[in-house]
Amino acid sequence: MVKYEVTVTTSCRLYSTTMNNVFLKLVGTDGESKRTWLISFKGIAAFYKGAVSKFSVSCPTSLGKLVLIEIDKKQPPLFPEDSWFPSNVQVKSPEGDTYHFPVYRWISDREVTLFREGKALRVFEDNHHLGNYSREKELKLREEEYRWDVYAEGIPHCIKVDNPLSLPSEVRFSFTKTKEFLYTASTGLVELKLKGLDDCKENWPDIESIDRVFCCRKTDMSDYVQEHWKEDAFFGYQFLNGVNPILIRRCSVLPKNFPVTNDMVFLHGGHSLTEEMQKGNIFLCDYKRLDGMKGNIINGKQQYLMAPLVLLHKTPEDKLMPIAIQLKQQPADDNPIFFPTDSEYDWLMAKIFVRSADFSEHQLNVHLLRTHLLAEAFTVSLLRNVPMVHPLYKLLIPHTRYTLQINHLARLLLISEDGVFTRFAAPGAEGMMTILERSMSSITYSSLCIPDDIAERGMDSVPNFYYRDDGLNLWDIIHRFVQGLLGHYYKSDAEVKQDPELQKWIQDIFVHGFLSQPHTGIPQSFTLLVKFVTMVIFTCSVQHSAVNGGQYDYGGWMPNTPISLQRPPPTTKGSSSESTMLQTFPDINTTVQGMSVMWLLSQQSSDFVPIGQYPEEHFSEDIPCKLIKDFQDELEALSTIVKTRNMDLEVPYTYMDPELVENSVAI
């Protein structure tokens, strides 16, 4: 008779305890143990939250190399049914070998679940018949649990689910996350109701009234925005380091529909527009995706969404200053080009229409489509096609945490027929889907890879571009980590091509994430595996943090980022005033609904997990664990560099500090 020493660790998450009887079977290359009831001197406390409990499993002879374990549990008489969340099981064999079995799953009654030993295995290495059987069984179950659905034509597909509780339990919010999310959402709405603002359909009487709405909800950055929102230098700064840093590009030739001439603009330094374009000092922001949008109807009033063109100049002092704004795409007598030399309110109104357009471009293209919806496609494809024992699963599963539930809630509460954005944002339901479809049709693989994107936009050498600086540093760190880790498992392109699970993962992403559109440049099979996986991790963590974290900072002060505007843009100069500006701003209820949502989406949960931290230990081999430690060290060093730089900045750029970058799209 031989004995196996078994150590079971129960997760520290809330409600992970079970008081049911737990059973374990060990399966090896030379046989399997009996289904063994795990009994401890601790009694029912053996499987309490955070417990680490030891057991013994006896077998007549050695089982050889352990391949998998089977776990199930049974409700004893007089005890309630419950679910149990073990973290891992460790088994020491009679030969002295230690096997690690990562679990990290909810286990319910009458359910026998198979878990593989922690060593990552590709399908062509998984030679044991039981290994292949468990692999096939797992993926067959996952295909049923994670089914594709079409929420709307022309945008990435999503998971098919009726409500948040019908999501598989392992991808749902934790109890902590759920309570905090609901609390933050409900307190905002209660505050609005108490103040009588959620149904107040009146105009703002003055700027001071806006300040009084959320005077208790301010951040250091939103305070700064309130003080500087009218300034040209800050207007230009936001194109580099605000929530939408991916639109601006260097301009060497003016678009034909933006007829700005040398004699129209006065540039700092005394040079002409043509000379400055040749020097690379002129930049363009073109909101052409918004062209032709008929605005929403809010409170019975027509709303207006423009598709502006903005020209900016890098001054000798390295400031990015707006020099011309055209609010509609086609030049016309009733579509004047505005300049800083115009009257105060003519120029300010032009900038306000740009900032409102930027809200829609950012929320729908930059934020929703390019992070949330793509992250969901990456996640569903991973869960459908790649088993837990695969190195890609172990690498990517931390970057899928909470994504499916937060996206389902976004479809339910924000972009549904009764959603906040549908009801209160300028595009409305029809415009929102049109913008998403247009954005989807123009998305490219290179635009998702920040080194390629920066180069294509000609933004390599622009000063004070901290999104670029921090983003490129993070891309390089992630790339080195992915290269080292995947290089440990794949020694050649031939091995990559030989892996059908990898191929199915990328094919599913191409079909369901990018709608089989060849123009995207998304590879349909893996030859550049490291770059593609780097892009996936970067999108789900760093890019989302860059475009999500500052929403309330920049949008909490409504005049800087109006969710909608309810008067048409000026068609002649000299017609704007403070009064027309206040009449153009969204109504009070529209404003406070937008501010409340941006506050909710900017809050960090207490169970936030920063990039590079892995509470769930899916890798057990020495080399991957060493690579993870090196990855964490590099991220820590970069965080120190970012913090040191920020100490000298008037406006610190914190959204890509590794300590503040969440591992996944979780909010």
Buried (B, 14 or more C-beta within 10 A) or exposed (E): EBEBBBBBBBBEBBBBBBBBBBBBBBBBBEEBBEBBEBEBEEEBEBBBBEBEBBBEBEBEEBBBBBBBBBBBBEBEEEEEEBBBBBBBBBBBBBEEEEBBBBBBBBBBBEEEBBBBBBBBBBBEEBEBEBBEBBBEEBBEEBEEBBEBEEBBEBBBBBBBBEEBEEBBEEBBBBEEBBBBBEEBBEEBBEBBEEBEBBEBEEBBEEBEEBEEBBEEBBBEBBEBBBEBBBEBEBBBBBBBBBBBBBBBBBBEEBBEBBEBEEEBBEBBEEBEBEBBBEEBBBBBBBBBBBBEBBBBEBBEBEBBBBBBBBBBBBBEEEBBBBBBBBBBBEBEEEBBBBBBEBBEBBBBBBBBBBBBBBBBBBBBBBBBBBBBBBBBBBBBBBBBBBBBBBBBBBBBBBBBBBBBBBBBBBBEBBBBEEBBBBBBBBBBBEBBBBBBBBBBEEBBBBBBBBBBBBEBBBBEEBEBBBBBBBBBBBBBBBBBBBBBBBEBBBEEEEBBBBBEBBBBBBBBBBBBBBBEBEEBBBBEEBEEBBBBBBBBBBBBBBBBBBBBBBBBBBBBBBBBBBBBBBBBBBEEBEEBBEEBBBEBBBBBBBBBBBBBBBBBBBBEBEBBBBBBBBBBBBBBBEEBEEBBEBBBEBBEEBBEBBEEBBEEEEBBBBBBBBBBBBBBBBB
